Amino acid sequence: MIEPLSLYSEDGIYGSIDYGSPSVSKGFLFAAYVCQVERIAKEKGKVLCLGSGNAYDAVKFLMEGFNCYIAELYHPKVDILKGRQVKAFGQNLPFRDKEFDLLFCCEMMEHVPEEVADAILLEAKRVSKEVFFTIATGDDSFHTHICIHNAQWWMNKFESLGFVFINAQANPNFTLCTLDNMARMVARLVYFPDGVAINAFC
Amino acid sequence: MHSVKVFLTHHYDIPKLEERLSEYGIPVYREKADCDVAFVLHGGLTNPLVFDGKKVLAFFLKNDNHLWNTCFVSLYMPILRHYYDKFIDLGGSKSFSEMADKIAEEVKKLENETD
């Protein structure tokens, strides 16, 4: 297995023109959905994006007025993120208990060894009041998914660790509403056919 | 004169476009390569952070696809503005040949652009 600090770096897969594109990662689409959840939108609280890769999700949260930070091994050079990036492994986050209102983690858990999955989820539970996870349940073309399980396996794991589900979906389907340039409401489905989404209180 | 290179992700294979661009002497790069200006085709499936220097995203909105246009303009573009220095609209539904003509024109402008 390649060491994660090397793999998730500019000299690793982030040096590829094909890896970490906004369409494939879907992070910002799920972030856009979360920004529309009334309970979350009302607070505009402190958000931690865990394992956010190219950080489209964090950019979206910042643009929407959230106080957003990133915990990642890879730090993309994007101006709006300056001073908000912390290099950390998910199982050892350098934050206080319940420091964040929301921990957002899109498509990271499938990249971590199964033996540390519990530790990462418990650490997420420690630092945040609520979590939103999306996790792929199949392999990717770069073969970087090393913790592949079906949606039920992940739901059982979250439940066994004491998370209280708000919304848990296999093959998740979320409706994202936006306005076009004529100010007409347009709905778009954010569909993740080979994944699971879990929004839960900690 | 700036060195401008045109990039297209492996997710797409558009031989007609590449063929026409080659008539202008413009190769299409599938891997990162040194240049002053990266001219990126199809930003939705490209990692924008592999390029050094100025980054330009070329896009085109299809005349008959209202949903995609809205999605791109209202969702993708505001985010991608943090990753690209400039956007170039290649125009509505064009043939690959017309698109290549437009790309060649824009590449020429970027080559001659003064900072």
Interface residues (C-beta under 8 A of the other chain):
Chain A: E10 Y14 G15 S16 I17 D18 Y19 G20 S21 P22 S23 V24 F28 L29 A32 N54 Y56 V59 K60 M63 P76 K77 V78 D79 I80 L176 T178 L179 D180 N181 V186 R188
Chain B: F7 T9 H10 H11 R30 E31 K32 G43 G44 L45 T46 N47 P48 L49 V50 H66 L67 N69 T70 C71 V73 S74 L75 Y76 P78 I79 L80 H82 Y83
